[in-house]
């Protein structure tokens, strides 16, 4: 491993240019990605003689064996490249934003003749308008339901204008919660004006929307359109109710995002409150663990990544903590470019705005404290589990396996991952069993599942393997690990006569966990989760088989012949085992058809080997 002097010397040879640097360990694995306006100055700071006061940075530097760098033309280019590399490599010491797919958005299909409002998980490159991302699905759905009721946006599956005049109006129309485009009585321009108000509302301009609806209500009333006026009145009342639920923190026209950061040696939390028309309409909190480095550059990089995903950026950003001038300039330049308008970044030191930053800071501190308490509790549980099972290390990473089947077809192996006592769903995997073991040989299916999982050496091995099964399953997998020369502790999760978790087992004896409530709850949740996940995966595979048989992928075999074959042979497994002569016995199946079926499944088996 390179010495600190060698690393410092190499850093001093770097160019005085913007770019991205990649810190690597002795295994050539990227453990940290950063960017700088001047690479030489920034990278050389990591390897200074008197070390670092920041424990997290010191720990990262102690694991650096060498580093690489990539030059860019500007610091903005470096920022963009840094974000892409962090997402790609997920370095241990970088702070990471949640995946895009986990963020809910509200979509208004403005490209349609009659736009609708929808809940989506992903933004697309279309003519629609997107709002968000929101902190959770509950917030997004609440806004959508209110908007649909208030503005009378259709929520049915009809397609307009194609379905105008077809069928009777739905119940929402009868309740006055839908304009009734389907009746043919709604003018297109009038509908468009409604959508314009909807877009203003979703953009946070409640005052503007309220004025527009009030003007329309007064116009309708003056022209004796009392039913229409009543609908506008109800819409205003509905939106007022939603707005009043939000925490009022400023003047009626106040619009800003408030960002505060709490950090200690154990955890950090970045909190963002979104204020529109003086009310907090949404908030997000991001918690980072002890290893993740919190610095000016990492926080600014994180914020730029966060705002990349947001459709609208407030004109005023209040930041409750200090960052250096270089980071301020970079953040300001990025946000102005992304927002296409001037964004003012302020660092309040006193007054009402400072009080708002303090409020958000207190939220961040409380959230980080809860995270710390939960982590400590989970760690104690894992330590106790390690003690009960006589493990050499605390099982920070646990993988659990189960097998599910529907007769002899669609036998599926499922694996779930648990890190630090919490389910890590992005690491869940399913395995469609390739071997012809049949439903009775659960051991062989489990062996195949784990053997295939362990063949992916790019995924680190777990500290502990738990099997939804008994002593026989444990014995089978321990034999497999011995053959592969892999040392991972293996235990079975045994169920009682009521199909509930009872104990853990080795290949020789059971270990009761009933008296340790925290351990019991953890194992119980793991066993239920792996069973649920595997059952769902198997059911999905079976559903696909039922709706579209693999037989229909064979030339000359359509739905009718596929149905006759399944009626004659009962299962796909029996068809796979049948000879050409046997296949030709099915109704409507010629010898040519039978030959194609036989060759199709024979080739598929060869491909699976």
C-alpha positions in Angstrom: 0.0 0.0 0.0 1.3 3.4 -1.0 2.6 5.6 1.8 1.2 9.1 2.7 4.3 10.7 1.3 4.0 8.9 -2.0 0.3 9.9 -2.3 1.1 13.5 -1.4 3.9 13.6 -4.0 1.5 12.3 -6.7 -1.2 14.8 -5.7 1.3 17.7 -6.0 1.9 16.6 -9.6 -1.8 17.0 -10.5 -2.7 19.9 -12.9 -4.3 23.1 -11.7 -7.5 22.3 -13.6 -11.1 21.3 -12.8 -11.9 17.6 -12.8 -13.0 14.5 -10.8 -10.8 12.4 -8.6 -11.4 8.7 -7.7 -9.9 7.4 -4.5 -9.2 3.6 -4.6 -8.2 0.9 -2.1 -5.6 -1.8 -2.4 -8.2 -4.0 -4.3 -8.6 -1.2 -6.9 -12.1 -0.6 -5.7 -13.4 3.0 -5.8 -14.1 4.1 -2.2 -14.7 7.9 -2.8 -15.4 10.2 -5.7 -14.9 14.0 -5.5 -14.6 17.0 -7.8 -12.7 20.2 -7.6 -12.2 23.5 -9.5 -8.4 23.0 -9.0 -7.5 19.3 -8.7 -4.0 19.7 -7.3 -5.1 21.9 -4.4 -8.0 19.7 -3.4 -6.5 16.3 -3.7 -3.2 17.3 -1.9 -5.3 18.4 1.1 -6.2 14.8 1.8 -2.6 13.8 2.3 -1.2 16.6 4.5 1.3 15.7 7.1 -0.7 16.7 10.2 -3.7 14.6 9.2 -7.4 15.5 9.5 -9.5 16.5 12.4 -12.6 15.0 10.7 -12.7 11.3 11.7 -14.6 10.2 8.6 -12.1 11.8 6.2 -9.2 10.4 8.2 -10.7 6.9 8.0 -11.2 7.2 4.2 -7.7 8.4 3.6 -6.3 5.6 5.7 -7.8 3.1 3.1 -6.5 4.9 0.0 -3.9 3.0 -1.9 -3.9 5.1 -5.1 -6.1 7.5 -7.0 -7.1 8.4 -10.5 -8.5 11.6 -12.0 -10.4 12.8 -15.0 -10.0 16.4 -16.3 -13.0 18.5 -17.4 -13.4 21.9 -19.0 -15.4 23.5 -16.2 -16.4 22.8 -12.6 -20.1 22.3 -13.7 -18.9 19.5 -16.0 -16.9 18.0 -13.1 -20.0 18.2 -10.9 -22.1 16.3 -13.5 -19.4 13.7 -14.0 -19.0 13.3 -10.2 -22.8 12.6 -9.8 -22.7 10.0 -12.6 -19.7 8.2 -11.2 -21.2 8.1 -7.7 -24.4 6.6 -9.0 -22.4 4.0 -11.0 -19.9 2.9 -8.4 -21.7 3.7 -5.1 -18.5 4.5 -3.2 -18.5 3.6 0.5 -17.7 7.1 1.8 -19.9 9.2 -0.5 -23.4 10.4 0.4 -25.9 9.0 -1.9 -29.4 10.2 -3.1 -32.2 7.7 -3.4 -32.7 6.1 -6.8 -35.0 8.0 -9.2 -37.6 5.2 -9.2 -38.2 5.7 -5.5 -39.5 9.3 -6.0 -43.1 9.9 -6.8 -44.1 12.6 -9.3 -47.4 14.1 -10.3 -47.8 14.2 -14.1 -50.2 16.4 -16.1 -50.6 15.1 -19.7 -50.5 18.6 -21.2 -49.7 17.0 -24.6 -53.2 15.5 -24.7 -56.3 17.3 -26.1 -57.9 16.8 -22.7 -55.1 16.7 -20.1 -55.3 14.4 -17.1 -53.5 14.2 -13.8 -51.5 11.0 -12.9 -49.2 9.5 -10.2 -46.0 8.3 -11.8 -42.6 7.0 -10.5 -40.5 8.1 -13.5 -40.3 11.2 -15.6 -40.3 10.6 -19.4 -39.2 12.8 -22.3 -42.7 13.6 -23.5 -44.9 16.7 -23.7 -46.3 16.3 -20.2 -45.7 18.5 -17.3 -44.2 16.9 -14.1 -44.3 18.2 -10.5 -42.1 16.8 -7.7 -40.5 14.7 -6.8 -42.5 14.4 -3.6 -41.2 12.9 -0.4 -43.7 10.0 -0.4 -46.6 8.5 -2.3 -49.1 9.5 0.4 -48.3 13.2 -0.2 -48.6 12.9 -3.9 -51.9 10.9 -3.8 -53.4 13.4 -1.4 -52.6 16.3 -3.7 -54.0 14.4 -6.8 -57.3 13.5 -5.0 -57.8 17.1 -3.9 -56.9 18.5 -7.4 -59.3 16.0 -9.1 -62.2 17.0 -6.8 -61.4 20.7 -6.9 -60.9 21.2 -10.6 -63.2 18.4 -11.8 -60.5 16.6 -13.7 -61.8 13.2 -15.0 -60.4 10.1 -13.2 -62.1 7.5 -15.3 -60.4 5.3 -18.0 -62.3 6.9 -20.9 -60.2 8.4 -23.7 -61.2 11.9 -24.9 -62.3 13.1 -27.4 -62.9 9.5 -28.7 -65.3 8.6 -25.9 -67.3 11.8 -25.7 -71.0 11.0 -25.8 -70.5 7.3 -25.3 -72.0 5.8 -22.2 -73.5 7.4 -19.1 -71.5 9.9 -16.8 -69.9 8.3 -13.8 -70.7 8.8 -10.1 -68.1 11.5 -9.7 -70.0 13.7 -12.2 -73.2 13.1 -10.2 -71.4 14.2 -7.1 -70.1 17.4 -8.8 -66.5 16.2 -8.6 -66.0 15.9 -12.3 -66.7 18.3 -15.1 -68.2 15.6 -17.2 -66.2 15.8 -20.4 -67.9 12.6 -21.5 -71.2 14.4 -21.7 -70.0 16.6 -24.6 -71.2 19.7 -22.7 -67.7 20.9 -21.6 -66.1 23.5 -23.9 -62.5 22.6 -24.8 -61.2 26.1 -24.1 -63.0 26.1 -20.7 -61.3 22.8 -19.9 -57.9 24.2 -20.9 -58.4 27.2 -18.5 -59.1 24.7 -15.7 -55.9 22.8 -16.5 -54.1 26.2 -16.4 -55.4 26.7 -12.9 -54.4 23.1 -12.0 -50.8 23.7 -13.2 -50.6 26.9 -11.1 -51.8 25.1 -8.1 -49.3 22.2 -8.5 -46.6 24.8 -9.0 -47.4 26.3 -5.6 -49.1 29.5 -6.6 -52.2 29.0 -4.5 -53.0 32.8 -4.3 -53.0 33.0 -8.1 -55.3 30.0 -8.3 -57.7 31.2 -5.6 -58.0 34.6 -7.4 -58.8 32.9 -10.7 -61.4 30.6 -9.2 -63.0 33.5 -7.3 -63.2 35.5 -10.5 -64.9 32.6 -12.3 -67.3 32.1 -9.3 -68.3 35.7 -9.4 -68.8 35.7 -13.2 -71.0 32.5 -12.9 -73.0 34.0 -10.1 -73.6 37.3 -12.0 -74.8 35.3 -15.0 -77.2 33.3 -12.9 -75.1 30.1 -13.4 -75.6 29.2 -9.7 -74.7 25.5 -10.0 -71.4 26.4 -11.7 -70.8 29.1 -9.1 -71.4 26.6 -6.3 -68.8 24.2 -7.8 -66.2 27.0 -7.9 -67.1 27.9 -4.3 -66.6 24.2 -3.2 -63.3 24.1 -5.1 -62.0 27.2 -3.3 -63.0 25.7 0.0 -61.3 22.4 -0.7 -58.1 24.0 -1.7 -58.2 26.3 1.4 -58.6 23.2 3.6 -55.6 21.6 2.0 -53.5 24.7 2.4 -54.5 25.3 6.0 -53.2 21.8 6.8 -49.7 23.0 5.9 -47.5 24.8 8.5 -47.6 28.5 7.9 -44.1 29.9 8.2 -44.1 33.1 6.2 -46.0 35.8 4.4 -48.8 34.7 1.9 -46.5 35.2 -1.1 -43.3 33.7 0.5 -41.6 31.1 -1.6 -38.3 29.4 -0.6 -36.6 26.1 0.1 -35.0 25.9 3.6 -32.0 23.6 4.0 -30.3 22.7 7.2 -27.7 20.1 8.2 -27.1 18.2 11.5 -23.9 16.1 11.8 -22.0 14.2 14.4 -19.5 11.3 14.5 -22.3 8.7 14.3 -24.8 10.1 11.8 -25.8 13.1 9.8 -29.1 14.4 8.5 -29.8 16.9 5.7 -33.4 18.3 5.9 -35.1 20.3 3.2 -38.5 22.1 3.7 -40.3 23.4 0.6 -42.3 26.6 1.3 -44.9 27.9 -1.2 -47.2 30.8 -0.5 -46.0 31.0 3.1 -46.8 27.3 3.8 -44.6 24.2 4.1 -46.1 22.0 1.4 -43.5 19.2 1.6 -40.3 18.2 3.3 -37.5 15.6 2.9 -34.9 14.3 5.3 -31.8 12.4 4.2 -29.8 10.4 6.8 -26.2 9.4 6.3 -24.2 6.9 8.3 -20.9 7.1 10.2 -18.7 6.3 7.2 -20.2 8.8 4.7 -18.1 12.0 4.5 -20.0 15.3 5.1 -18.1 18.2 3.6 -18.8 21.4 1.6 -18.2 19.6 -1.7 -20.2 16.5 -0.9 -23.2 18.4 0.4 -23.2 20.7 -2.6 -22.9 17.7 -4.9 -25.8 16.1 -3.2 -28.0 19.2 -3.4 -27.2 19.6 -7.1 -28.2 15.9 -7.6 -31.4 16.5 -5.6 -32.4 19.5 -7.6 -31.7 17.8 -10.9 -34.7 15.6 -10.1 -37.0 18.5 -9.2 -39.2 20.2 -11.8 -39.4 23.5 -10.1 -36.7 25.4 -8.1 -37.7 28.2 -5.7 -36.2 31.6 -6.4 -34.9 31.8 -2.8 -32.9 29.1 -1.2 -32.2 29.5 2.6 -29.2 27.5 3.8 -28.7 27.1 7.5 -25.0 26.2 7.5 -21.8 27.8 6.1 -20.1 26.5 3.0 -16.9 27.9 1.4 -17.1 30.5 -1.4 -16.1 28.0 -4.2 -19.0 25.7 -3.2 -21.4 28.7 -3.0 -20.5 29.8 -6.5 -20.9 26.3 -7.9 -24.3 25.7 -6.3 -25.6 29.1 -7.4 -24.4 28.6 -11.0 -25.9 25.1 -11.2 -29.3 26.1 -9.8 -29.6 29.2 -12.0 -28.8 27.1 -15.0 -31.2 24.4 -14.0 -34.1 26.7 -13.0 -33.7 29.0 -16.0 -34.2 32.0 -13.7 -32.1 33.8 -11.0 -31.9 31.7 -7.8 -30.8 33.6 -4.7 -29.0 31.5 -2.1 -29.1 33.1 1.3 -27.3 32.2 4.6 -29.4 34.0 7.3 -27.6 35.0 10.4 -30.5 36.6 12.4 -34.2 37.4 12.2 -37.2 35.4 11.0 -35.3 33.6 8.2 -32.7 32.4 10.7 -35.5 31.1 12.9 -36.8 29.1 10.0 -33.4 27.6 9.4 -33.2 26.7 13.1 -36.6 25.0 12.9 -35.4 22.9 10.0 -32.2 22.2 11.8 -34.1 20.9 14.8 -36.1 18.6 12.6 -32.8 17.3 11.2 -31.3 16.8 14.7 -34.4 14.9 15.9 -34.4 12.7 12.8 -30.7 11.9 13.1 -31.3 11.1 16.8 -34.1 8.6 15.9 -31.8 7.1 13.2 -29.1 6.7 15.8 -31.4 5.1 18.4 -32.8 2.7 15.7 -29.2 1.8 14.6 -28.0 1.2 18.2 -31.1 -1.0 18.8 -30.5 -3.0 15.6 -26.8 -3.3 16.4 -27.6 -4.7 19.8 -29.9 -7.2 18.3 -27.3 -8.3 15.7 -24.7 -8.6 18.5 -27.0 -10.8 20.5 -27.8 -12.9 17.5 -24.1 -13.4 16.9 -23.6 -14.4 20.5 -26.5 -17.0 20.4 -25.2 -18.5 17.2 -21.5 -18.3 18.3 -20.5 -16.4 15.2 -17.1 -14.9 14.8 -18.3 -11.6 13.4 -21.5 -9.6 13.9 -23.8 -10.4 10.8 -24.1 -6.9 9.3 -25.1 -8.5 6.0 -27.6 -11.4 6.2 -29.1 -13.2 3.2 -32.2 -15.4 3.5 -33.5 -18.0 1.0 -36.7 -19.8 0.3 -38.1 -22.0 -2.4 -41.6 -21.8 -3.8 -43.4 -23.8 -6.5 -46.8 -24.5 -8.1 -46.6 -28.3 -8.6 -43.6 -29.2 -10.7 -43.8 -25.9 -12.7 -42.5 -22.4 -12.0 -40.2 -23.6 -9.1 -38.6 -20.4 -7.9 -35.8 -19.6 -5.5 -36.0 -16.3 -3.7 -33.2 -14.3 -1.8 -33.6 -11.3 0.3 -30.8 -9.1 1.8 -30.7 -7.6 5.3 -28.1 -4.9 6.1 -27.7 -3.5 9.5 -30.9 -5.2 10.6 -32.9 -3.5 7.7 -34.3 -5.0 4.5 -32.3 -3.9 1.5 -34.9 -4.5 -1.3 -32.7 -3.3 -4.2 -30.5 -6.4 -3.5 -33.4 -8.9 -3.6 -33.1 -11.6 -6.3 -35.2 -14.4 -7.8 -33.9 -17.6 -9.5 -36.0 -19.7 -11.8 -34.9 -23.2 -11.1 -33.4 -24.8 -14.2 -32.9 -28.4 -12.9 -35.7 -30.9 -13.3 -35.8 -31.8 -9.6 -39.6 -31.7 -9.2 -41.5 -30.1 -6.4 -40.5 -32.8 -4.0 -36.7 -32.1 -4.1 -36.6 -28.8 -2.1 -33.0 -29.4 -1.2 -31.7 -29.6 -4.8 -33.6 -26.4 -5.7 -32.2 -24.6 -2.6 -28.7 -25.8 -3.6 -29.1 -24.5 -7.2 -30.3 -21.1 -6.0 -27.4 -20.5 -3.6 -24.8 -21.9 -6.0 -26.0 -19.5 -8.7 -26.0 -16.6 -6.2 -22.4 -17.4 -5.0 -21.2 -17.6 -8.6 -21.7 -13.8 -8.9 -18.4 -12.9 -7.2 -18.9 -9.2 -7.9 -21.5 -9.2 -5.1 -19.8 -9.6 -1.7 -20.7 -12.7 0.3 -23.0 -12.2 3.3 -21.9 -12.7 6.9 -24.7 -15.1 7.5 -27.1 -17.3 5.4 -30.5 -18.1 6.8 -32.7 -20.8 5.1 -36.4 -21.2 5.3 -36.1 -24.8 6.2 -34.7 -27.4 8.6 -31.7 -29.5 9.3 -31.8 -31.2 5.9 -31.6 -27.8 4.1 -28.7 -26.7 6.3 -26.8 -30.0 5.7 -27.3 -29.6 1.9 -26.0 -26.0 1.8 -23.1 -26.6 4.2 -21.9 -29.4 1.8 -22.2 -27.0 -1.1 -20.1 -24.4 0.7 -17.5 -27.0 1.6 -17.2 -27.9 -2.1 -16.8 -24.3 -3.1 -14.4 -23.7 -0.2 -16.5 -20.7 1.0 -16.8 -20.1 4.8 -20.2 -18.6 5.6 -22.3 -19.7 8.6 -25.6 -21.3 7.7 -28.7 -21.8 9.8 -32.3 -22.9 9.1 -35.4 -21.0 10.2 -37.7 -23.6 11.7 -41.5 -23.2 11.9 -43.9 -24.7 14.4 -47.2 -26.5 13.6 -48.9 -23.2 13.1 -46.4 -22.2 10.4 -44.8 -19.6 12.7 -41.1 -19.0 13.5 -40.0 -21.4 16.3 -36.2 -21.6 16.3 -32.9 -21.5 14.3 -31.2 -24.8 13.6 -27.9 -26.2 12.6 -27.6 -29.6 10.9 -27.6 -31.2 14.3 -29.5 -29.2 16.8 -32.1 -26.4 17.3 -31.3 -23.1 19.0 -34.3 -21.5 20.7 -34.7 -17.8 20.2 -38.1 -17.4 22.0 -36.7 -15.8 25.1 -34.8 -13.1 23.2 -37.7 -11.0 21.9 -35.6 -8.6 19.7 -33.8 -11.5 18.0 -37.0 -13.5 17.6 -38.7 -10.5 16.0 -35.8 -10.0 13.6 -35.8 -13.7 12.5 -39.6 -13.7 12.3 -39.6 -10.7 10.0 -36.8 -12.1 7.8 -38.6 -15.5 7.5 -42.0 -13.8 6.6 -40.3 -11.4 4.2 -38.4 -14.1 2.2 -41.5 -16.3 2.1 -43.6 -13.4 0.9 -41.1 -12.3 -1.7 -40.6 -15.8 -3.1 -44.3 -16.6 -3.2 -45.0 -13.4 -5.1 -42.1 -14.1 -7.6 -43.4 -17.6 -8.2 -47.0 -16.4 -8.6 -45.9 -13.8 -11.1 -44.1 -16.5 -13.1 -47.2 -18.7 -13.0 -49.5 -15.9 -14.0 -47.3 -15.3 -17.1 -47.5 -19.0 -17.9 -51.3 -19.0 -17.6 -51.8 -15.8 -19.7 -49.3 -16.7 -22.4 -47.9 -20.2 -22.7 -44.3 -20.7 -23.8 -45.9 -23.1 -26.4 -47.1 -20.1 -28.4 -43.5 -19.1 -29.1 -43.2 -22.2 -31.3 -43.8 -21.8 -35.0 -47.2 -23.2 -35.9 -48.5 -23.4 -32.3 -51.3 -20.9 -31.5 -53.6 -20.6 -28.5 -55.9 -23.4 -29.7 -53.1 -26.0 -30.1 -51.5 -24.8 -26.9 -54.7 -25.3 -25.0 -55.1 -28.8 -26.5 -51.6 -29.8 -25.5 -52.1 -28.6 -21.9 -55.4 -30.4 -21.7 -53.8 -33.6 -22.9 -50.5 -33.5 -21.0 -51.8 -31.4 -17.9 -48.5 -29.6 -17.3 -45.6 -28.0 -19.3 -43.2 -30.4 -17.5 -45.0 -33.4 -19.0 -44.9 -31.8 -22.5 -41.1 -31.2 -22.1 -40.6 -34.9 -21.3 -42.8 -36.2 -24.1 -41.4 -37.8 -27.3 -42.4 -36.7 -30.8 -44.8 -39.6 -31.1 -46.5 -38.8 -27.8 -46.8 -35.1 -28.7 -48.5 -36.0 -32.0 -51.3 -37.8 -30.0 -52.7 -34.5 -28.8 -55.7 -33.1 -30.7 -54.9 -31.0 -33.7 -51.1 -31.5 -33.3 -49.4 -32.8 -36.5 -46.1 -34.7 -36.5 -44.4 -31.5 -37.9 -45.8 -29.6 -34.9 -44.7 -32.3 -32.5 -41.2 -32.2 -34.0 -41.0 -28.4 -33.6 -42.2 -28.7 -30.0 -39.6 -31.4 -29.1 -36.8 -29.4 -30.7 -37.8 -26.2 -29.0 -37.7 -27.6 -25.5 -34.6 -29.7 -26.2 -32.7 -26.6 -27.4 -34.0 -24.6 -24.4 -32.6 -27.2 -22.0 -29.2 -27.0 -23.7 -29.2 -23.2 -23.4 -30.0 -23.4 -19.7 -27.0 -25.6 -19.0 
